[in-house]
């Protein structure tokens, strides 16, 4: 029997055994009843925190009702130790219910003292605060709690890289992870090294450093192969589980890295291998990873033009539980319907994302309210007590003055009347302000709807312009087939290449969230691929370096720039390497800082002929480039003194 088949059988039997055992245990034992029957606050506390899956039969609300009763009884007899323990359980229950501000309030009432609370209980208290601050995104408070844990001697499992990961600071998370975990891995621990490099690779992928990520992930894969092929060490079912799922995770991360690099063909086998393992043994634990891999798998097929396969994979997913995955799925479905010219359905998926984003904003507001309660809860309570005491003192003083000087009664009454009038005026002004705010909100909503509709229409216009330009390109291709003159064919191919350069601009615009600018790094890569498809026999061995990361241009500059670059790349493919392009190199540099921009293009080909200046008047390509550069209010500079040729110009 093959080794792979044995692993599958072992893992399947192990999974069924675990599920059966869990099912029997769940049917036989009511965990809340056991909690009720347990004698003593300490024993109840230990049972609660040592019982996993305690909400399988009874909800957290049921547990909370019982704990409230026990807490009230402890408060009546003033059992301080029991009060602390039940408050700690209550804080955990509020966390499990998602009521994070209440959980923090109860936790903060307890002393952070090992002598008073006990070492184990203090560790649980700090962990509850840590998890609550994480959910409320109060990461600075979470860092303080972990620093406090270290000071108190709770160093096991205490790290900071996961906090930076949640904040989206992946480079900082990577640095912390390497410093914290790296030194703890033994030289002979190949499985630990595989996990380590996988984690590093994933952080690099999330930080948009996909090429470096793939290098780290390949190292992880190499160490894992050593573990798999090592027959000297006996492997348990748990070990086999861990190895299989780590392999799936590494393959998935490599595939997602290739998708980030837009190398979709390279991504597909890795994503497919990862999905096969995850779906073979998954019991729901890896649902998010499966969904993420399948979304990337569908995206790769969509970009490669395999529309049916992409749509089938998007349908398999169903509705993801993660909001960001829902947004990505809707974007991919909208892109699918855009590419298949079903614009109405595409628009409906864009609108779904708008509704999800509105819901996210509402959720952020809810978290913000809990953050405010968690931060100012204690100080606000103290201020309220102070204000009440001040008010009591003021009332006593007022009564004393009334008794001592009854003649001032009329004056006080008049003062009260004016106060009431002033208060009524404030209420009127407040109500009027609310009315005005509602009107402003309605007008804002109308304007936002109009802007969204305008963006949708603009995207459709750019899509139609792109389709029309593709139609022109197709007509030029047909004309080429019906023409025998080599000069005419060359001219038609050049025209076709220029039309494609303009069509690509409009394609990038309707694919962008921002319709006003185009990200030039991706555009240049797509343009070069398009030019290569025209000159099928040239340019495929040339090393092309593009340095335009983060540069964006508006459509008025992008179209002439695209046509200029189209001419330069076409000329390099046609003339720069007449004998062999094996050592050919092209370097493209584009930068724009504020109002100033700079463009440079070089190749190491044979260079320009000596009579270039004389040909400039008769060559359409050179005349076209000069006019386009003039359109950018600049002048085209040419340097042919060194190896190859160099073109450059500044623009505003």
N, C-alpha and C positions, 0 to 999 in steps of 0.2 A: 504493500500500500504506500503511495507517495507520502512524503513528510507533510506536505500541505494538507492532505486529506485527513491525516491523523490529528493535526492541530485543530481542524474544523470540528471533528467529532468530539474531541476532548472538551473544547470550549463550549460546544452546544450542550453536551451532557452536564457540564459544570453550571451553565446558566439555568438549565431546567431544574437542577437540584437545588440551587439557591432560591429560585422562584417558588418551588414547591415547599421548601422549608419555611420561607417567609409567609406563604399563604396559610400553612398549618398554624404557625405561631400567631398570626393575626386573628384567625378564627377562634383560637382557644382563649386568648387573653385580652381582656378589656383593660388597657393601660391606665385609664383614668380611675377605674374601680380599684386597681392595685394601689394607685397613689392615695386614694381615700382611705384604704385599709392600712396604709403604712403609718406606724406610730412615731410621733415626735417630729419636730420641725427640721432637725438636722437630717433625719432619715428621708423625709419627704423631699428635701432639697437635693440630696444626693441622687435619689431615684429619678427626679425630674431631669436633671442635667446629664444623667448617665443613660437615659432612655432615648434611643434614636427613633425616628418615625412615630413620635408620640401622638400625632394628629391623624392617624390612619382611620380611627373609629370615631373619635370625638374631636371637635374643632377647637381651635385656640380660644374661642369665646367660652366654650364649656369649661375648659381648664381655668380660664380667668374668673368665672363666677365662683368656682370652688376656692380659689386662692384668695379672693376678696373676703370670703367668709372666715378663712383661717387668719387672715391679717387682722380683721376686726376683733376676733377673739383674743389674739395676742396683744393688741393695743388695750383691750379692756383690763387684762391682768398685768399690763406693763412688762411683758416679757421682751426685753430689748433685743436679745439675740434672735428670737423667733421673728420679731418685726423686721430685722435686717434681712433675714433669709427670705421671707415672703415678699418683701419689696424687691429683692433681687430677681426672684422668680417672676414677679409682676412686670419688671422691666424687660425681661426676656420675652414674655408673652406679648407685650405691646410692640416689641420689635418684630416678632413673628407675624403680627397683624398689620404691620406697615405703619403703625402710629408712632413714628420715630421721635417726635418731639416729646410725647408723653413718656416714652421709654427713657429718654435722656433725663427728663425731670425726675423720675423715680431713682435712676442710677445716681444722679448728682446729690440726692439726699443722703446717700450712704457714705461713711467715712473711708477715705483711701489710706487705711492704716492696717498693717498686717496683724498687729496685736489685738485690735478690736474686731476685725472682720475675718481674720484667718487667711492663710496664704492662698489656698485653693479658691476661696470665695472672692478674694481681692483680684485674682487673675481673671475670674469670670466677669467681675464688674468691669474691669478695664477692657476686656474683649467685647462686652456689650456696647460700651461707649465707642470703641473703635469701629464696630460694624454700623452703628447708627450714624456716626459722622461720615462714614463712607457712603451710605445711602443718601444722605443729605448733601453730599459733595462738599462738605466742610473739611477739605483736605488738610488745611493748616492745623485744625483741631485734632484730626486723626494722627498727624505727625507728632503732635505734642503728647498724645496718649501713648504712642509707641516709644517715644523717648522716655516717658515715665515708666513704662514696662521695663526698659533696659536698666534704668536707675534702680528699680526695685528688685532686679535680678531675674526677671522673666525674659531670658534671652532666646529661649528655644522657639524657632520659627518666626522670630520678630525681624521683619525686613521692611524696606521702604520702596522697593522698585515697583510693587503692585500699585501703590498709590500714584506714582508718576505715570504708570500705564493708564490708569483710569482718567487722569488729567489730560491724556493725549500727548504727554511729553516723553515720547518713545526713546529718544536719544538719551535723556536723563535716566529713564528706567533701565535702559541697557547698561549704562555706566554703573548704576547701583547694583544691578543683578550680577555683572561680571565681578565686581569687587566683593560682593557678599557671598555668592555661591561658588564662583570659580575656585578659590583656595580650598574649599571643602571637598573637592572631587579627587579621589585617589588616582594615582597613575595607572593602576590596573583595572579601574572601574570603567570599562568600555560602554556599558549601558548608561552610566551617569554622564559620560562625555557626549553620547548621542543626544540625550535630553538637553544637555547644556548648549550644544551647538544648534539644536533645533530652536531652543528659546531665543538665542542670539539672532538666528536667521529670521525668526518671526518678528522680533523687534525691528530689525533692519528693514524688513518688508513693509511694516506699518509706517516706518519713517521715510518711505519712498526711495530707499536705497536697494532696489531689487537685485541689481547685479551682484553686489557684495553679499546680499542675503542668500542668493543661490549658491555662492561659494561656501558659506557656512552650513547651509542645509545639505550640500553634498558631503561635507565632512561628517555631519550627523548620520547620514545614510551609510557612509563608510564604516563608522564605528558600530552601527547597528548590524551590518553584515558580519563583522567580526564576532559579535555576540551570537548571532544565528548559527554561524558555522563552527562555533566553539563546542565540540562534543565532549570536552573534559568536564564541563559543569552540568550537573543535573538541573533540569528546568521544571518547575511546578506548573500547574494549570494557571495560577496567577501570573507567573513569569511569562507564559506563552501569551496570555491576554495582553499584558503590558507591552510585549514586543510587537505584536500584531497592530495594536492601536497606535503605538509610537510610529511604526512604519507608515500607517495611513495618514497620521498627522504630518509627518515629514513630506510625503508625496503631495499632500494637499497644499502645504506651504510653498513647495517648489512650483506647483502648477499656478497658484495665485501670483507668485512672483513673476512668472512668464506672462501672465495676463497683464500685470502692471507694466511690463516692458512692451506690450502689444505683440508679443511673439506667440500668437494664439495656437499655431500648429504644435509648437513645443509644449504648450501648456496641457493640451488635451490628454495625452497618455498618463501624465502624472495625476491629474484630477480624476480620471476614470479609475485608475488603480486605487486611489484613496477612497473613492465612493464605494468600490466593490467590497473593500474590507469593512468599512464602517457599517454599511447596510447589511452585511452578512451576519454580524454579531451584535448590532446595536439593540439596546433595550430602552431607548429613549434618552440615555445619558448624553449621547453625542449628536442630538438632533440639530443643535445650532451649527456645529461643524459640518454636518452633512448638508444642511441648507446653504451655508456659505460656499462650500465646494460646488454644489450643483448650480448656484447662481453664477459663479465664475465659469463653470463648464458651459452653461447656456450662453453666457456673454461671448465666450470664445467662438462657439458655433455661429452665433449671430454675426460677429465681425468677419467670419470666413464665408458668409453667405449661405450657411446651412440653416435656412430659416425654419424648416419643419422640425429639425432636430432640436433647435433652440427652443421653439414653442413647446414641444413635447416635454422637455426638461423643466421648463417654467411651470407647466401645468402639474407635473408630478409633485412639485414642492407644496402645493396647496397654499395656505395662508401662514407665513412664518410668524412665530411668536415675538421675535425681536423686531422693534420698530425700524431700525436701520435696514434690516433685511427686507422688510415690507417696502420701504422706499426704493431700494435697489431693484426689487422684483417689478414694481410698477414702472420704473424707468426703462427696464429692459423690455417689458411688454409694450410700452409706448413706442420704443425704438423699433420693435418688431413690426408693429402696425404702421409706423411711419415708412419703414422700408418696403412694406407690402401695399403701400398707398391706401391704407384704411385710416384716413386722418381723423375721422370722427371718433373711432374707438381709441385711437392714440390720445386724442384730447381728453377722453374720459379718464384715462389712466394718469395723465398729468394732473387732472382735477382731484383724483383720489389722493395723490401726494400732497396737494395743497391742503386737503382736509386733515391728513395725518399730521402735517406740520403745524396746523392750527391746534390740533389736539396736544401735540408735544409742547407747544407754547403754554397751553392751559396747565399741563402737568408740571412744567417748570415753575409756573406761578404757585402751584400747590406746594412744591418742594421749597420754594422761596419762603412761603409763609411759615412752614415748619422750621426752616433755618432761623428765621427771625425769632420764633418762639424759643428755639433751643438756645440761641445766643443771648437774648435779653430776658429770658424767663425769670432768672433769679434776681437780677437787678431790678426788673420791673416790679416784682413782688415786694422787694424791700422799699422801693420808692412809694408804692401804694400804701404800705404800712406807715411810712413816715408822713405821707400826706394826710392819712386818717387821723394820726395823733395830733398833727398840726391843726386840723379842722376841729378836733375835740377841744383843744386849748382855746382856739378862737371863739368857739361857742360858749365856753365857760366865762370867758372874759366879757362876751357880749351880754350874757345874763346878768353878770355883776354890774355892768354899766347901766343896764335897764333898771335894776333895783335902786341904784344910787341916784340916778338922774332921770326920773320919769318924764321930766319936761322935754326930753329930747325925742320922745316917742313920735311926735308928728314929723320931725325931721327924718327919722329912720324910715317911716312909712313913705314919705315923698321919695327918698333915695331908692327904696325898693321899687316904687312905681317906675322911676326912670330906668332902673336896671332892667325891669321886665320889658319896657319899651325897647331898650337897646338890644336885649336878647331876641325880641320878636323881629327887630330889624336884621339881626345877624341870621336868624332862621330863614327870613325871606330872601336875603342875599344868597344864602347857601342853596336854597331850593332853585333859585334862578340860575346859579352856577351849574348845578346838576343838569338842568334842562339844556343849557348851552353846551355842556360836555356831551350830552346825548346827541344833540344835533351835529356837533363836530365829528363824533364817532360814526354817525350814519353817513355823513358826507365822505369821511375817510374810507369807509367800506365801499361806497359807490365808486370812488376814484381807484381804489385797489382792484376792484372787479374789472373796471375799464382797462387798467394797465395790464392785467393778466390776459384779458381778451385780445388786447393789442399785441402782446408778446406772442400769443398763439397764432394770430394772423400773420405776423412778421415771419415766424418760423415756417408757416405754410408757404408764404411768398418765396422765401429763400429756397425752400424745397422745390417749388415749381420752377424757379429760375435755374436751379441745378439740373432738373430733369430736361428743361429746354436746351440747355447747353450740352447735355449728354446726347440729345437728339441731333444737335448740330455736329457733334463729334462723330456720331454714327453715320450721318450723311456724308461727311468727309471721308470716312472709311469706305463707304460704298463707291464714292467717286474715285478713290484710289484704285479700287479693284477694276474699274472700267477705264483706267488711264494707262497708256503704254509708255508715255514719256517719263524717263527717270527724273528729269528736272521737275516735272509737274507733280510726280509722286512725292518727291522730297519736300516740295512746297506745301502740298496737302498734309503731309505728316507733321510738318512744323506748325501749320495752322491748327491741326488737331491737338497737338501738344499744348498750344497756347489756350485753346478753348478749355481743355481739361484743367489747366492751372486756374482759370477763372471759376470753373464749376466747383473745384475743390474748395475755394473760398466760401461759396454759398453753402456747401455741404457742412463745413466746419461751423458756420454761423448758426444753422438751424439745429445742429447737435449741441451747441453751447447753451448753458444756462443764461449767460450774459450775451445778449444779441449785439452789443455795441463793439466788442473787441474779439480778436482771434488769437489763440495761443499758438505762437509761431513755431515752437519746437516740433509739436505734433504735425503742424501743417507742412513744414519743410520735409519731414520724414515721408509723409504721404505723397508729396509732390515728386520726390526723388523716385519713389516706387512707381509712380505713374509714368515718369519719363523713361525709366528702365523698361517698362512694358512696351513703350513705343519703339525703342531701339533694342530689340530682343537680343541682338548679337553683340552688343557692346555694353560696357559699364558694370557688368556683374562681378568682376574680380577687383574692382577699384575699392580701396578703403576710404570710406566717407566719414568724416568727423563733423558733427553738427554741434555748435555751441550757441544755443539760443534759449536755454532753459529759463523760464519765468518771464520771457519777453512777450508782450501783447501789443498788437497794432489794430487800429480801426480799419474799417473796410476801404476807406479812401486811400490809405497807405498800403494795405495788404495786397490789393489787386495789382497795382504797378510793381510792387516788390515781388509778387509771385511770378509775374511775367518776366521780370529781369532775371530772376533766379532760374526760371525755365530755360531762357536763352543760354545762360552761362553753363548750366549742367548739360544741356543738349550739345553745345559746342564741345565740351570736354569729352563726352561720350563719342562724338563723331570724329573729332580731329586730333585731340590731345595725345592719344595713344594709338598711333597707326599700326604699330607692329605687335605689341602685347600690352595688356593692361594689368599684368600680374603684380607689378610693383606700383601701380597707379595710386595716387593719393589726392583726395579733394578735401579742403578745409573750408567750412562755412561758419562765419562768426556774425552774430547779430545781437546788438544791445541797444536798449533805450532807457535812459535815465532822465526822468522828467520830460523836458521839451527837446532834449538833444538825443539823437540816435546815430549809430555807427554800423556800417555793413562792410564786410570784407570777404572776398572769395579768392581762393588760390588753388592751383593744381600743379603737379610736378611733371606735366606732359612736355611736348616738344616746343611749347611756346607759340607766340604769334609770328607770322611771317614778317619779313622786313618791310614789305610794302603795305602794312596794316593801315597806316594813315591814308594812303591813296585809296584803299579798298573801302574805307569807312563810308565814303559818299555813295558807293554802289551797293554795299551790303545792307540788306533789309534788317538783319538781326542787330547789327551795331547801331544803325539809325534808330531802330525801335528802342534799344536800351538807352541811348542818349536822350530821346524824347521822354521816356518814362522817368529817368533820373531828373530831367528838367521839371517834370510834373511834381516830383518830390522836393522841388526848389533846391536842387543841388547839382553837382557836376561829377561825372564819372571819371575816375582816375585809373590809369593803367600803368603797371610796372612790368616790363618784359626784360629787365636787365639781368635777373637771376634765372634760376632753373624754373621752367614752366612759365606761368603768367599769374599776375595778381591784379584784381580789380577791387576798388574800394571807393566809398563816398560817405559823407556825413549827411544827415537829414534832420528836419525838425518834426 
